[in-house]
Amino acid sequence: MTDIPQNVRGSLTRDRLLSDLTWLRVGGPADWLFQPADLSDLQAFLSALPSGTAVFPMGVGSNLIVRDGGLRAVVIRMGRGFNDIVIDGTRVTVGVAALDAHVAKKAAVAGLDLTFLRTIPGAIGGAVRMNAGCYGSYVADVLVSAQAVTRAGALVTLAPETLNLGYRSSDLPDGWVLVSATFEAPTGDPAELAERMAAQIARRDASQPTKERTAGSTFRNPAGFSSTGRADDVHDLKAWKVIDDAGLRGARRGGAQMSEMHPNFLVNTGGASASDLEGLGEEVRKKVFQHSGIELHWEIMRIGEPTRETAADNDR
């Protein structure tokens, strides 16, 4: 890959291994990794980048499998310079690198209810991109606008309708890089909001493998919505339930395992390859369909290329 602009103020690294930047700790190298210093650095880089060069924006890698052969693209990883949290009345404007949990906690101190973000792994960029949600609340419910830098380096403001936010989906154009989001938050008592978040954390830790290497929920719920936590929220069309019913709780492939604690969590038990993890996920999808006729759809994003050996194995 040639003609990559070198005149940057941030960090630009060639053939950068991505495994240590993802929660699952797997994956090969990206052709380039660019960590912009700030907004103007990002705009200048994208405007100078040849239009045919693939771009992949990356946050903290919480919902991502990078395949073992790596990624033929420029990965843009947002970090310092994109993690501000600014509160003005009931509006919360957040840089995309700010962690969801930090946003929820800071808002709560100000008496603003973004508590649903507290237990969602990752950063705000991914939360907007995937319309993250839990307990019956979604980013779409509170999003006022988002700002992004286009592939040509222009800064644009996007309305929620433009993003077309759905269940774990949005219509953000390929190569556009989200930089910030503004939310309109309901008000609440700070003590009550803190108590609610503590209860959510306790519930999560009691039911999910939070001490393991995972990437959050592996598959979207077939019901088409997140768990609400309400007593009348039945489990028949929850991903974990259809996986469990197919006898796949604890299923293994190499170093990958469907969690014994929560079977919709894919775990790197130690030494798993991306091929192990994705292969186990595909095996689960196949067996669930055979058992119930339900087709599971990945919630974890998978990117990049397999190794030649993995591709050859898959062709046999």
Backbone as numpy.savetxt, mean C-alpha at the origin, in Angstrom:
# Nx Ny Nz CAx CAy CAz Cx Cy Cz
19.19 1.34 -19.39 18.33 2.54 -19.39 19.23 3.77 -19.39
19.10 4.58 -20.43 19.98 5.74 -20.60 19.21 7.04 -20.44
19.94 8.12 -20.48 19.36 9.47 -20.45 18.60 9.75 -19.16
19.03 9.17 -18.07 18.43 9.49 -16.77 19.05 10.78 -16.27
18.25 11.80 -15.97 18.82 13.07 -15.51 19.59 12.89 -14.20
20.82 13.39 -14.17 21.69 13.21 -13.01 21.74 14.44 -12.11
21.25 15.56 -12.61 21.35 16.81 -11.85 20.17 16.92 -10.87
20.30 16.20 -9.76 19.24 16.18 -8.75 19.82 16.59 -7.40
18.95 17.04 -6.52 19.38 17.39 -5.16 19.09 16.27 -4.18
18.25 15.35 -4.58 17.97 14.19 -3.75 18.97 13.09 -4.02
18.55 11.85 -3.77 19.43 10.69 -3.94 19.01 9.90 -5.17
19.98 9.58 -6.03 19.71 8.82 -7.24 20.69 7.65 -7.28
20.16 6.42 -7.28 20.99 5.22 -7.17 20.65 4.25 -8.28
21.68 3.73 -8.94 21.47 2.76 -10.02 21.45 1.35 -9.46
20.64 0.47 -10.07 20.56 -0.95 -9.70 20.37 -1.13 -8.19
19.39 -0.42 -7.65 19.15 -0.44 -6.21 18.23 -1.60 -5.83
18.77 -2.51 -4.99 17.97 -3.62 -4.49 16.80 -3.07 -3.68
15.59 -3.61 -3.91 14.40 -3.08 -3.27 13.92 -3.92 -2.09
14.54 -5.07 -1.86 14.03 -5.97 -0.83 14.01 -5.34 0.56
15.01 -4.51 0.87 15.05 -3.92 2.21 14.12 -2.71 2.34
13.43 -2.35 1.25 12.50 -1.23 1.30 11.05 -1.68 1.33
10.82 -3.00 1.39 9.45 -3.52 1.47 9.26 -4.27 2.77
8.03 -4.27 3.25 7.73 -4.94 4.53 7.94 -6.44 4.44
7.77 -7.02 3.26 7.96 -8.47 3.10 9.42 -8.84 2.88
10.27 -7.85 2.66 11.71 -8.05 2.53 12.09 -8.99 1.39
11.44 -8.82 0.24 11.79 -9.60 -0.95 11.88 -8.67 -2.15
12.54 -9.15 -3.20 12.55 -8.41 -4.45 13.93 -8.10 -4.97
14.03 -8.00 -6.28 15.28 -7.68 -6.94 15.48 -6.18 -7.07
16.44 -5.78 -7.91 16.79 -4.36 -8.01 15.92 -3.59 -9.00
15.77 -2.30 -8.72 15.21 -1.37 -9.70 16.36 -0.83 -10.54
16.07 -0.51 -11.81 17.13 0.08 -12.64 17.68 1.34 -11.98
16.74 2.16 -11.45 17.14 3.37 -10.72 16.18 3.59 -9.55
16.71 4.13 -8.48 15.88 4.59 -7.35 16.16 6.06 -7.14
15.11 6.87 -7.22 15.24 8.31 -7.00 14.44 8.70 -5.77
15.11 9.36 -4.83 14.46 9.87 -3.63 14.57 11.40 -3.66
13.52 12.07 -4.14 13.60 13.52 -4.33 13.75 14.28 -3.01
14.48 15.38 -3.07 14.67 16.21 -1.88 13.40 16.95 -1.51
12.66 17.39 -2.52 11.43 18.15 -2.28 10.62 18.19 -3.58
9.55 18.96 -3.56 8.65 19.00 -4.71 9.34 19.49 -5.97
10.10 20.58 -5.89 10.73 21.12 -7.10 11.76 20.15 -7.67
12.44 19.41 -6.80 13.40 18.41 -7.24 12.68 17.30 -8.02
11.53 16.88 -7.52 10.73 15.87 -8.19 10.24 16.36 -9.55
9.73 17.60 -9.59 9.22 18.15 -10.84 10.32 18.27 -11.90
11.47 18.74 -11.49 12.57 18.90 -12.44 13.02 17.55 -12.98
13.09 16.56 -12.12 13.53 15.23 -12.54 12.54 14.63 -13.54
11.25 14.67 -13.23 10.26 14.08 -14.12 10.17 14.82 -15.46
10.31 16.12 -15.42 10.23 16.88 -16.67 11.41 16.58 -17.58
12.56 16.21 -17.00 13.76 15.91 -17.79 13.87 14.43 -18.16
13.05 13.59 -17.55 13.12 12.15 -17.80 12.49 11.83 -19.15
13.14 11.02 -19.98 12.55 10.67 -21.27 11.15 10.08 -21.10
10.25 10.46 -22.00 8.84 10.09 -21.83 8.60 8.60 -21.88
9.49 7.84 -22.52 9.31 6.40 -22.61 9.81 5.62 -21.43
10.42 6.30 -20.45 10.96 5.63 -19.28 9.86 5.36 -18.26
9.74 4.10 -17.85 8.71 3.74 -16.88 9.05 4.31 -15.51
7.99 4.75 -14.81 8.13 5.34 -13.48 7.21 4.58 -12.52
7.74 4.24 -11.35 6.91 3.60 -10.33 7.07 4.35 -9.01
6.01 5.05 -8.54 6.08 5.73 -7.24 5.96 4.70 -6.12
6.76 4.89 -5.09 6.80 3.93 -3.98 6.79 4.67 -2.65
6.03 4.15 -1.71 6.02 4.71 -0.36 6.92 3.89 0.55
6.34 3.33 1.60 7.13 2.55 2.56 7.10 1.06 2.24
6.50 0.68 1.12 6.55 -0.73 0.69 5.73 -1.66 1.55
4.64 -1.14 2.14 3.85 -1.94 3.06 2.87 -2.87 2.36
2.58 -2.62 1.10 1.54 -3.37 0.38 2.08 -3.82 -0.97
3.29 -4.42 -0.95 4.02 -4.57 -2.20 4.87 -5.84 -2.20
4.78 -6.58 -3.30 5.74 -7.64 -3.61 6.52 -7.19 -4.85
7.82 -7.04 -4.70 8.70 -6.80 -5.84 9.25 -8.16 -6.27
9.02 -8.53 -7.52 9.45 -9.85 -7.96 10.98 -9.95 -7.97
11.46 -11.20 -7.95 12.88 -11.46 -7.72 13.79 -10.92 -8.82
13.26 -10.77 -10.03 14.07 -10.24 -11.12 14.20 -8.73 -11.12
13.48 -8.08 -10.22 13.57 -6.63 -10.11 12.64 -5.90 -11.05
12.85 -4.60 -11.17 11.92 -3.71 -11.86 12.66 -2.86 -12.87
12.22 -2.95 -14.13 12.83 -2.16 -15.20 12.14 -0.80 -15.26
12.49 0.04 -14.31 11.84 1.34 -14.18 12.66 2.22 -13.26
12.28 3.49 -13.22 12.77 4.40 -12.20 11.76 4.37 -11.06
12.20 3.90 -9.91 11.35 3.91 -8.73 11.55 5.24 -8.02
10.45 5.91 -7.73 10.51 7.18 -7.01 9.96 6.95 -5.62
10.84 7.04 -4.65 10.47 6.77 -3.27 10.36 8.07 -2.50
9.18 8.31 -1.99 8.90 9.55 -1.28 9.29 9.41 0.19
10.00 10.40 0.70 10.44 10.35 2.09 10.43 11.73 2.71
11.52 12.09 3.33 11.63 13.42 3.93 11.39 14.48 2.86
10.69 15.51 3.25 10.28 16.52 2.30 8.86 16.32 1.84
8.30 15.13 2.16 6.93 14.81 1.77 6.15 14.19 2.93
6.51 14.57 4.16 5.84 13.95 5.32 5.25 14.97 6.29
5.03 16.20 5.84 4.43 17.21 6.72 2.97 16.90 7.00
2.53 17.28 8.19 1.12 17.18 8.58 0.70 18.56 9.07
-0.18 19.23 8.31 -0.60 20.59 8.64 -2.10 20.60 8.91
-2.49 21.13 10.08 -3.90 21.17 10.46 -4.38 22.62 10.47
-5.49 22.87 9.77 -6.08 24.20 9.70 -7.58 24.04 9.87
-8.06 24.32 11.07 -9.47 24.09 11.36 -9.78 22.61 11.30
-10.71 22.22 10.43 -11.03 20.81 10.27 -10.35 20.20 9.05
-9.49 20.96 8.41 -8.74 20.47 7.25 -7.37 19.95 7.68
-7.02 18.78 7.18 -5.71 18.18 7.47 -5.02 17.94 6.13
-3.91 18.65 5.90 -3.15 18.49 4.66 -1.86 17.74 4.98
-1.64 16.68 4.22 -0.61 15.71 4.59 0.26 15.37 3.40
1.57 15.33 3.63 2.47 14.82 2.61 2.32 13.32 2.47
2.56 12.80 1.27 2.26 11.39 1.00 3.16 10.43 1.76
4.29 10.89 2.27 5.18 10.00 3.00 4.83 9.91 4.49
3.88 10.72 4.95 3.46 10.65 6.35 2.76 9.31 6.60
3.12 8.64 7.67 2.51 7.36 7.99 1.05 7.54 8.39
0.20 6.62 7.94 -1.22 6.69 8.27 -1.44 6.81 9.78
-0.72 6.00 10.54 -0.89 6.01 12.00 -0.53 7.36 12.60
0.53 8.00 12.08 0.94 9.30 12.61 -0.12 10.36 12.30
-0.71 10.29 11.12 -1.75 11.24 10.75 -2.95 11.10 11.68
-3.36 9.85 11.92 -4.51 9.60 12.80 -4.25 10.15 14.20
-3.06 9.93 14.72 -2.74 10.36 16.09 -2.64 11.87 16.20
-1.99 12.51 15.23 -1.86 13.97 15.29 -3.22 14.64 15.13
-4.05 14.11 14.23 -5.39 14.66 14.06 -6.21 14.51 15.34
-6.09 13.37 15.99 -6.87 13.12 17.21 -6.51 14.10 18.32
-5.25 14.42 18.43 -4.82 15.39 19.44 -5.49 16.74 19.20
-5.74 17.06 17.92 -6.40 18.31 17.55 -7.92 18.19 17.57
-8.43 17.04 17.99 -9.87 16.84 18.05 -10.51 16.55 16.71
-9.74 15.92 15.83 -10.24 15.58 14.49 -10.20 14.06 14.30
-11.28 13.54 13.75 -11.46 12.09 13.69 -11.03 11.51 12.35
-9.78 11.08 12.30 -9.28 10.25 11.21 -8.81 8.91 11.77
-9.51 8.47 12.81 -9.08 7.29 13.56 -9.02 6.02 12.72
-9.80 5.95 11.64 -9.77 4.73 10.83 -8.40 4.48 10.22
-7.58 5.54 10.11 -6.24 5.38 9.55 -5.25 4.74 10.54
-5.62 4.69 11.81 -4.65 4.29 12.84 -4.10 2.89 12.63
-4.92 1.96 12.17 -4.46 0.58 12.04 -4.12 0.19 10.60
-4.15 1.15 9.69 -3.84 0.83 8.29 -2.33 0.96 8.08
-1.67 -0.12 7.65 -0.22 -0.05 7.46 0.13 0.84 6.27
1.26 1.51 6.39 1.75 2.29 5.26 1.60 3.78 5.42
1.74 4.48 4.29 1.75 5.94 4.27 0.56 6.46 3.47
0.35 7.78 3.56 -0.84 8.40 2.99 -0.91 8.27 1.48
0.22 8.28 0.79 0.18 8.12 -0.65 -0.50 6.83 -1.07
-0.11 5.74 -0.44 -0.73 4.46 -0.73 -2.18 4.42 -0.29
-2.48 5.08 0.83 -3.86 5.10 1.33 -4.78 5.79 0.33
-4.31 6.89 -0.28 -5.12 7.57 -1.29 -5.19 6.73 -2.55
-4.06 6.23 -2.98 -4.00 5.45 -4.23 -4.93 4.24 -4.18
-5.04 3.61 -2.99 -5.84 2.39 -2.84 -7.17 2.64 -2.13
-7.50 3.91 -1.86 -8.71 4.22 -1.12 -8.82 3.34 0.11
-7.79 3.41 0.95 -7.71 2.55 2.13 -8.88 2.81 3.07
-9.25 1.78 3.79 -10.35 1.94 4.73 -10.47 0.77 5.68
-11.14 0.99 6.77 -11.50 -0.06 7.71 -12.58 0.48 8.64
-13.24 -0.45 9.34 -14.31 -0.09 10.28 -15.40 0.76 9.61
-15.60 0.51 8.30 -16.67 1.19 7.59 -16.35 2.58 7.08
-15.09 3.04 7.26 -14.68 4.37 6.78 -13.57 4.21 5.75
-13.58 5.12 4.76 -12.60 5.07 3.68 -12.01 6.46 3.45
-10.84 6.48 2.80 -10.24 7.75 2.39 -11.24 8.57 1.59
-12.01 7.93 0.72 -12.98 8.64 -0.13 -13.99 9.44 0.68
-14.25 9.02 1.93 -15.23 9.71 2.77 -14.75 11.06 3.25
-13.44 11.25 3.30 -12.88 12.47 3.90 -11.97 13.26 2.97
-11.66 12.70 1.79 -10.71 13.36 0.89 -11.34 14.58 0.23
-10.67 15.71 0.35 -11.09 16.95 -0.33 -10.39 17.07 -1.68
-9.09 16.82 -1.69 -8.31 16.90 -2.93 -6.96 16.24 -2.71
-6.30 15.94 -3.81 -4.93 15.42 -3.77 -4.11 16.17 -4.79
-2.84 16.31 -4.52 -1.92 16.92 -5.48 -0.98 15.86 -6.01
-0.69 15.96 -7.30 0.20 15.01 -7.94 1.07 15.73 -8.95
2.22 15.13 -9.23 3.09 15.62 -10.30 2.93 14.68 -11.48
2.61 15.23 -12.64 2.40 14.42 -13.83 3.72 13.89 -14.35
3.60 13.00 -15.32 4.81 12.43 -15.93 5.67 13.50 -16.61
5.04 14.63 -16.97 5.78 15.73 -17.59 6.31 16.74 -16.59
6.04 16.50 -15.28 6.57 17.38 -14.24 5.64 18.48 -13.79
4.41 18.51 -14.27 3.46 19.55 -13.87 2.76 19.16 -12.57
2.53 20.15 -11.72 1.80 19.93 -10.47 0.31 20.16 -10.72
-0.51 19.16 -10.40 -1.95 19.26 -10.64 -2.71 18.92 -9.36
-3.90 19.50 -9.23 -4.79 19.20 -8.11 -5.92 18.32 -8.61
-6.17 17.23 -7.89 -7.14 16.24 -8.32 -8.31 16.18 -7.33
-9.52 16.29 -7.86 -10.71 16.12 -7.03 -10.98 14.63 -6.84
-11.67 14.26 -5.76 -11.99 12.84 -5.55 -12.70 12.21 -6.74
-13.58 12.99 -7.42 -14.29 12.44 -8.56 -13.33 12.08 -9.69
-12.28 12.85 -9.83 -11.29 12.58 -10.87 -10.55 11.28 -10.59
-10.28 11.05 -9.32 -9.58 9.82 -8.93 -10.49 8.60 -9.01
-11.81 8.83 -8.99 -12.77 7.73 -9.09 -12.45 6.63 -8.07
-12.42 7.01 -6.82 -12.03 6.08 -5.76 -13.08 5.00 -5.56
-12.63 3.75 -5.61 -13.49 2.60 -5.37 -12.91 1.73 -4.27
-13.44 0.52 -4.14 -12.92 -0.39 -3.11 -11.51 -0.81 -3.51
-10.54 -0.32 -2.76 -9.11 -0.60 -2.96 -8.65 -0.22 -4.37
-9.15 0.89 -4.89 -8.78 1.27 -6.25 -8.92 2.76 -6.47
-8.22 3.25 -7.50 -8.38 4.63 -7.97 -7.95 4.68 -9.42
-8.19 5.82 -10.06 -7.83 5.98 -11.47 -6.65 6.93 -11.64
-5.70 6.93 -10.72 -4.51 7.76 -10.87 -3.73 7.30 -12.10
-3.44 8.20 -13.05 -2.73 7.78 -14.26 -1.35 7.20 -13.95
-0.94 6.23 -14.75 0.38 5.60 -14.59 1.48 6.66 -14.67
2.41 6.57 -13.74 3.56 7.46 -13.76 3.35 8.77 -13.02
2.11 9.12 -12.70 1.86 10.31 -11.91 2.24 10.02 -10.45
2.80 11.00 -9.79 3.30 10.81 -8.44 2.51 11.69 -7.47
1.76 11.07 -6.59 1.05 11.82 -5.57 2.05 12.48 -4.63
1.76 13.72 -4.20 2.67 14.42 -3.30 1.98 14.86 -2.00
0.66 15.08 -2.05 -0.04 15.50 -0.83 -1.52 15.23 -0.96
-2.21 15.26 0.17 -3.66 15.08 0.19 -4.24 15.95 1.28
-5.45 16.46 1.04 -6.16 17.27 2.04 -7.45 16.57 2.41
-7.67 16.44 3.74 -8.86 15.77 4.25 -9.71 16.74 5.05
-11.01 16.55 5.00 -11.96 17.26 5.86 -12.39 16.25 6.93
-11.97 16.50 8.16 -12.16 15.50 9.22 -13.31 15.88 10.15
-14.13 14.91 10.53 -15.14 15.16 11.55 -14.46 15.52 12.87
-15.15 16.26 13.71 -14.59 16.63 15.00 -14.95 15.58 16.06
-14.17 15.57 17.12 -14.41 14.64 18.21 -13.60 15.05 19.43
-13.92 14.43 20.54 -13.17 14.69 21.77 -11.83 13.97 21.71
-10.71 14.68 21.93 -9.40 14.04 21.81 -9.24 12.79 22.69
-9.76 12.85 23.91 -9.63 11.69 24.80 -10.41 10.49 24.27
-11.61 10.75 23.76 -12.43 9.67 23.21 -11.80 9.09 21.94
-11.23 9.96 21.13 -10.58 9.48 19.90 -9.36 8.63 20.25
-8.59 9.06 21.24 -7.43 8.27 21.67 -7.86 6.92 22.22
-8.94 6.90 22.97 -9.45 5.64 23.52 -9.92 4.71 22.40
-10.57 5.27 21.39 -11.03 4.46 20.26 -9.85 3.84 19.53
-8.81 4.63 19.31 -7.64 4.10 18.60 -6.94 3.02 19.42
-6.88 3.19 20.73 -6.27 2.17 21.57 -7.05 0.86 21.48
-8.37 0.97 21.43 -9.21 -0.23 21.31 -9.00 -0.89 19.94
-8.85 -0.08 18.90 -8.62 -0.63 17.56 -7.28 -1.37 17.50
-6.26 -0.79 18.11 -4.94 -1.43 18.13 -5.00 -2.76 18.88
-5.69 -2.77 20.01 -5.81 -4.00 20.79 -6.53 -5.08 19.99
-7.60 -4.68 19.29 -8.36 -5.64 18.47 -7.48 -6.17 17.33
-6.74 -5.27 16.70 -5.86 -5.70 15.60 -4.80 -6.67 16.08
-4.14 -6.32 17.19 -3.06 -7.15 17.68 -3.53 -8.53 18.15
-4.81 -8.60 18.54 -5.37 -9.88 18.99 -5.76 -10.79 17.83
-5.88 -10.22 16.62 -6.40 -11.03 15.52 -5.47 -11.08 14.31
-4.43 -10.24 14.28 -3.56 -10.19 13.11 -2.10 -10.42 13.51
-1.29 -10.98 12.60 0.12 -11.29 12.92 1.01 -10.05 12.80
0.81 -9.10 13.70 1.49 -7.81 13.60 2.99 -7.91 13.90
3.43 -9.01 14.47 4.86 -9.17 14.77 5.60 -9.88 13.64
4.88 -10.30 12.60 5.48 -11.04 11.50 5.73 -10.13 10.31
6.51 -10.64 9.33 6.74 -9.91 8.09 5.56 -10.16 7.15
4.68 -9.18 7.07 3.52 -9.29 6.20 3.38 -8.00 5.39
2.37 -7.97 4.54 2.07 -6.75 3.78 0.61 -6.38 3.98
0.09 -6.63 5.16 -1.32 -6.38 5.41 -2.18 -7.43 4.74
-3.42 -7.12 4.50 -4.33 -8.08 3.87 -3.83 -8.45 2.48
-3.87 -9.75 2.18 -3.37 -10.23 0.90 -4.39 -10.06 -0.22
-5.66 -10.39 0.08 -6.71 -10.34 -0.94 -7.83 -9.42 -0.50
-8.51 -8.82 -1.46 -9.67 -7.99 -1.19 -10.83 -8.89 -0.73
-11.68 -8.35 0.10 -12.87 -9.10 0.51 -13.80 -9.29 -0.68
-14.23 -10.53 -0.95 -15.17 -10.76 -2.06 -16.47 -9.97 -1.91
-16.83 -9.60 -0.67 -18.05 -8.82 -0.45 -17.94 -7.42 -1.04
-16.70 -6.95 -1.29 -16.52 -5.65 -1.91 -16.46 -4.50 -0.94
-16.20 -4.77 0.34 -16.03 -3.69 1.32 -15.17 -4.18 2.47
-14.61 -3.23 3.21 -13.77 -3.57 4.35 -14.62 -4.02 5.52
-13.97 -4.68 6.46 -14.64 -5.05 7.70 -15.09 -3.79 8.42
-16.32 -3.81 8.94 -16.85 -2.64 9.62 -16.68 -2.71 11.13
-16.49 -3.93 11.65 -16.40 -4.09 13.10 -17.74 -4.16 13.79
-18.83 -4.00 13.03 -20.16 -4.05 13.64 -20.58 -5.49 13.90
-21.48 -5.65 14.85 -21.94 -6.99 15.22 -22.66 -7.68 14.07
-23.30 -6.90 13.19 -24.06 -7.49 12.08 -23.22 -7.68 10.82
-21.91 -7.47 10.93 -21.02 -7.62 9.78 -20.63 -9.10 9.67
-21.34 -9.85 8.80 -21.12 -11.29 8.70 -19.83 -11.59 7.97
-19.32 -12.81 8.15 -18.01 -13.18 7.63 -18.07 -14.02 6.36
-19.26 -14.33 5.86 -19.38 -15.28 4.75 -18.54 -14.91 3.54
-18.46 -13.63 3.22 -17.72 -13.19 2.04 -16.48 -12.38 2.41
-15.88 -12.71 3.53 -14.60 -12.13 3.91 -13.49 -13.03 3.35
-12.41 -12.43 2.90 -11.32 -13.21 2.30 -10.79 -14.25 3.27
-10.59 -13.86 4.53 -10.02 -14.82 5.48 -10.92 -16.03 5.66
-12.24 -15.82 5.59 -13.19 -16.91 5.82 -13.19 -17.90 4.65
-13.18 -17.40 3.41 -13.20 -18.33 2.28 -11.86 -19.06 2.16
-10.77 -18.42 2.58 -9.47 -19.11 2.62 -9.48 -20.19 3.69
-10.00 -19.86 4.84 -10.08 -20.82 5.94 -10.98 -22.00 5.57
-12.12 -21.71 4.96 -13.06 -22.77 4.57 -12.45 -23.72 3.56
-11.50 -23.22 2.76 -10.83 -24.08 1.77 -9.67 -24.86 2.38
-9.49 -24.74 3.70 -8.46 -25.49 4.40 -7.06 -24.96 4.21
-6.94 -23.65 3.98 -5.64 -23.07 3.63 -5.03 -22.23 4.74
-5.64 -22.20 5.90 -4.98 -21.53 7.04 -3.66 -22.25 7.31
-2.56 -21.49 7.34 -1.26 -22.09 7.60 -0.59 -22.72 6.40
-1.21 -22.64 5.21 -0.61 -23.24 4.00 0.77 -22.64 3.75
1.68 -23.47 3.23 3.07 -23.04 3.04 3.56 -23.31 1.62
4.53 -22.51 1.24 5.31 -22.73 0.02 6.67 -22.10 0.25
7.70 -22.91 0.31 9.02 -22.39 0.64 8.98 -21.65 1.97
9.48 -20.41 1.97 9.46 -19.62 3.19 8.20 -18.79 3.37
7.20 -19.01 2.52 5.95 -18.25 2.60 4.87 -19.07 3.29
4.00 -18.37 4.01 2.91 -19.04 4.72 1.70 -18.13 4.81
0.50 -18.73 4.68 -0.73 -18.03 5.04 -0.84 -18.13 6.56
-0.95 -17.02 7.22 -0.85 -16.97 8.67 -1.84 -17.92 9.36
-1.34 -18.59 10.38 -2.22 -19.41 11.23 -3.18 -18.52 12.02
-2.75 -17.32 12.33 -3.55 -16.41 13.14 -4.66 -15.77 12.33
-4.33 -15.36 11.10 -5.29 -14.69 10.21 -4.96 -15.13 8.79
-5.73 -16.05 8.21 -5.34 -16.68 6.95 -5.36 -15.77 5.73
-5.75 -14.49 5.86 -5.63 -13.56 4.73 -4.35 -12.75 4.82
-3.44 -13.16 5.69 -2.14 -12.50 5.79 -1.06 -13.44 5.28
-0.35 -12.99 4.26 0.76 -13.73 3.67 2.02 -13.35 4.45
2.73 -14.35 4.95 3.85 -14.11 5.86 5.16 -14.62 5.25
6.19 -13.81 5.35 7.55 -14.28 5.07 8.09 -14.83 6.39
8.14 -16.15 6.50 8.57 -16.77 7.76 10.07 -16.72 7.93
10.77 -16.28 6.88 12.22 -16.20 6.92 12.81 -16.86 5.68
13.45 -16.09 4.84 14.08 -16.64 3.66 13.16 -16.86 2.49
11.93 -16.36 2.54 11.02 -16.51 1.40 11.50 -15.65 0.24
11.28 -16.15 -0.97 11.50 -15.35 -2.17 10.18 -14.71 -2.56
10.25 -13.74 -3.45 9.02 -13.17 -3.98 8.22 -14.24 -4.71
8.92 -15.16 -5.36 8.25 -16.27 -6.06 7.49 -17.16 -5.09
8.08 -17.43 -3.93 7.38 -18.21 -2.89 6.07 -17.53 -2.50
6.16 -16.23 -2.24 5.00 -15.48 -1.74 3.91 -15.37 -2.80
4.29 -14.96 -4.01 3.29 -14.81 -5.06 2.75 -16.17 -5.47
3.63 -17.18 -5.51 3.19 -18.52 -5.89 2.20 -19.08 -4.90
2.44 -18.87 -3.61 1.49 -19.33 -2.60 0.16 -18.60 -2.74
0.23 -17.30 -2.99 -1.00 -16.53 -3.17 -1.81 -17.05 -4.35
-1.15 -17.35 -5.46 -1.85 -17.86 -6.63 -2.43 -19.26 -6.36
-1.70 -20.06 -5.60 -2.22 -21.37 -5.22 -3.48 -21.24 -4.37
-3.46 -20.28 -3.45 -4.65 -20.02 -2.63 -5.82 -19.59 -3.49
-5.58 -18.68 -4.42 -6.65 -18.23 -5.31 -7.27 -19.40 -6.07
-6.42 -20.28 -6.57 -6.89 -21.44 -7.34 -7.73 -22.37 -6.48
-7.25 -22.67 -5.29 -7.94 -23.64 -4.44 -9.23 -23.07 -3.85
-9.24 -21.78 -3.56 -10.48 -21.15 -3.10 -11.53 -21.20 -4.19
-11.12 -20.94 -5.43 -12.08 -20.99 -6.53 -12.61 -22.41 -6.72
-11.72 -23.39 -6.61 -12.15 -24.78 -6.75 -13.12 -25.17 -5.64
-12.90 -24.63 -4.44 -13.73 -25.00 -3.28 -15.07 -24.30 -3.29
-15.09 -23.01 -3.60 -16.31 -22.21 -3.41 -16.81 -21.50 -4.66
-16.00 -21.49 -5.73 -16.37 -20.74 -6.91 -16.14 -19.24 -6.77
-15.50 -18.83 -5.67 -15.22 -17.41 -5.43 -13.81 -17.09 -5.93
-13.72 -16.04 -6.74 -12.42 -15.61 -7.26 -11.86 -14.49 -6.40
-10.75 -14.77 -5.74 -10.09 -13.77 -4.92 -9.24 -12.85 -5.80
-9.22 -11.57 -5.44 -8.40 -10.59 -6.16 -7.34 -10.04 -5.20
-6.14 -9.93 -5.72 -5.02 -9.45 -4.90 -5.28 -8.04 -4.38
-4.97 -7.82 -3.12 -4.90 -6.47 -2.57 -3.45 -6.00 -2.57
-2.53 -6.92 -2.33 -1.11 -6.61 -2.41 -0.75 -6.36 -3.88
0.01 -5.30 -4.13 0.47 -5.00 -5.48 1.72 -5.84 -5.77
1.77 -6.44 -6.96 2.95 -7.20 -7.38 3.53 -6.53 -8.62
4.81 -6.24 -8.58 5.45 -5.52 -9.69 6.77 -6.19 -10.05
7.27 -5.87 -11.25 8.58 -6.34 -11.64 8.55 -7.64 -12.42
9.72 -8.24 -12.55 9.91 -9.43 -13.37 10.42 -10.58 -12.52
10.02 -11.81 -12.89 10.60 -12.97 -12.20 12.04 -13.18 -12.66
12.79 -13.99 -11.93 14.11 -14.38 -12.40 13.93 -15.36 -13.56
14.98 -15.57 -14.31 14.90 -16.52 -15.43 14.55 -17.92 -14.91
15.12 -18.28 -13.76 14.87 -19.60 -13.20 13.40 -19.76 -12.81
12.84 -18.71 -12.20 11.43 -18.76 -11.80 10.53 -18.84 -13.02
10.83 -18.05 -14.05 10.04 -18.09 -15.26 10.08 -19.46 -15.91
11.29 -20.09 -15.91 11.42 -21.42 -16.49 10.61 -22.44 -15.71
10.65 -22.32 -14.37 9.86 -23.23 -13.52 8.38 -23.09 -13.81
7.93 -21.88 -14.00 6.50 -21.62 -14.24 6.07 -22.13 -15.61
7.00 -22.23 -16.55 6.68 -22.71 -17.89 6.63 -24.22 -17.99
7.13 -24.90 -16.95 7.20 -26.38 -17.01 5.82 -26.98 -16.74
